[in-house]
Structures are given as C-alpha cells and as structure tokens.
Amino acid sequence: MSKSLPLLTPVETVACCSPVTREPLSADAAVRISPLLKALADPVRLRLLSLVASHADGEACVCDLQEAFDLSQPTISHHLKVLHEVGLLERSKRGVWVYYRVQPAALGDLAALLGGVGA
C-alpha cells in the first residue's frame, strides 16, 4: 500500500512557501500557486473579492453584488465559485442564497508570499 502526498490547495501551498524575495519558488510550488494568481488576474474576480471583503459584516451574496456589474447572476456565481475553489472565499448556504466571506488567512498568506515587494 503506497502512501500519496496530500494534495494542497493553492492557498495551502502559498502558506507553506517562503517569500519569493527570500528564495526562489520550486517548480512544484509555482504550479500549485498559479491557479490562485490566475483567479486573481481576472478583473471581475479581483473586484468581487474586494467587494465581498469590504461589504457590511464582511460577507455578501450574489444578490448584493450583481448591481455592481453588467453581468448575469450565473456569471457572477461562476466567478465567486472560482474564488471559492482556490480558497480565497468561504461560503455558506442560507435558504436559496449562498453567502461569501473572504478567507483572511488566504490573503495574509498571499501577502507573505510576495513579502515586501516594492518596499
């Protein structure tokens, strides 16, 4: 019976890495982290993350976010799902609505990965 290594989410991979200013990322870490950065590279998703983070009580549902975009509710839900899948957003279902909240540790880990760039 062979043991396999646990699969880490992009956010978990970032949390395990030293800042890029201290030492180069391994090829494996770069492959695992790139989905997180790819998710954030989309302007709609970056704005959604910001809107959720700055929303009252730090959480929002699609119904709260839809008016900020000229996009359909299913499209916004898709972008929120991508942010959730990479570990940037938590979600909880209440009735027919899904509420999203920023995963603060994920943002902190991402900031630590970039570690003082531009300072």
For each residue, the residues with C-beta under 8 A, 3 or more apart:
1:
2:
3:
4:
5:
6:
7:
8: 12 13 16 32
9: 12 13 86 87
10: 13 14 32 33 34 35 36 39 86 87
11: 14 15 36 86 87 88 103 105 106 109 110
12: 8 9 15 16 87
13: 8 9 10 16 17 29 32 33 36
14: 10 11 17 33 36 106 109 110 112 113
15: 11 12 105 109
16: 8 12 13 29
17: 13 14 20 25 29 33 113
18: 22 23 115
19: 22 112 113 114 115 116
20: 17 23 24 25 113 114 115 117
21: 114 115 116 117
22: 18 19 115
23: 18 20
24: 20
25: 17 20 29 30 33
26: 29 30
27: 30 31
28: 31 32
29: 13 16 17 25 26 32 33
30: 25 26 27 33 34
31: 27 28 34
32: 8 10 13 28 29 35
33: 10 13 14 17 25 29 30 36 37 113
34: 10 30 31 37 38
35: 10 32 38 39 86
36: 10 11 13 14 33 39 40 86 87 88 110
37: 33 34 40 41
38: 34 35 41 42
39: 10 35 36 42 45 82 83 86 88
40: 36 37 45 46 49 88
41: 37 38 46
42: 38 39 45 46 79 82
43: 46 47
44: 47 48 69 71 76 79
45: 39 40 42 48 49 79 82 83
46: 40 41 42 43 49 50
47: 43 44 50 51 68 69
48: 44 45 51 52 65 76 79 80 83
49: 40 45 46 52 53 83 88 89 102
50: 46 47 53 54
51: 47 48 54 55 60 65 68
52: 48 49 55 58 59 60 65 89 100 101 102
53: 49 50 58 102 107
54: 50 51
55: 51 52 58 59 60 64
56:
57:
58: 52 53 55 101 102
59: 52 55 99 100 101
60: 51 52 55 64 65 99 100
61: 64 65 97 98 99 100
62: 65 66 73 76 77 80 97 98
63: 66 97
64: 55 60 61
65: 48 51 52 60 61 62 68 69 76 80
66: 62 63 69 71 73 76
67:
68: 47 51 65
69: 44 47 65 66 76
70:
71: 44 66 75 76
72: 75 76
73: 62 66 76 77
74: 77 78
75: 71 72 78 79
76: 44 48 62 65 66 69 71 72 73 79 80
77: 62 73 74 80 81 98
78: 74 75 81 82
79: 42 44 45 48 75 76 82 83
80: 48 62 65 76 77 83 84 89 91 98 100
81: 77 78 84 85
82: 39 42 45 78 79 85 86
83: 39 45 48 49 79 80 86 88 89 100
84: 80 81 87 88 89 90 91 100
85: 81 82
86: 9 10 11 35 36 39 82 83
87: 9 10 11 12 36 84 103 106
88: 11 36 39 40 49 83 84 102 103 106 107
89: 49 52 80 83 84 100 101 102 103
90: 84 100 101 102 103
91: 80 84 98 99 100 101
92: 98 99 101
93: 97 98 99
94: 97 98 99
95:
96:
97: 61 62 63 93 94
98: 61 62 77 80 91 92 93 94
99: 59 60 61 91 92 93 94
100: 52 59 60 61 80 83 84 89 90 91
101: 52 58 59 89 90 91 92
102: 49 52 53 58 88 89 90 106 107
103: 11 87 88 89 90 106 107
104: 107 108
105: 11 15 108 109
106: 11 14 87 88 102 103 109 110
107: 53 88 102 103 104 110 111
108: 104 105 111 112
109: 11 14 15 105 106 112 113
110: 11 14 36 106 107 113 114
111: 107 108 114 115
112: 14 19 108 109 115
113: 14 17 19 20 33 109 110
114: 19 20 21 110 111 117
115: 18 19 20 21 22 111 112
116: 19 21 119
117: 20 21 114
118:
119: 116
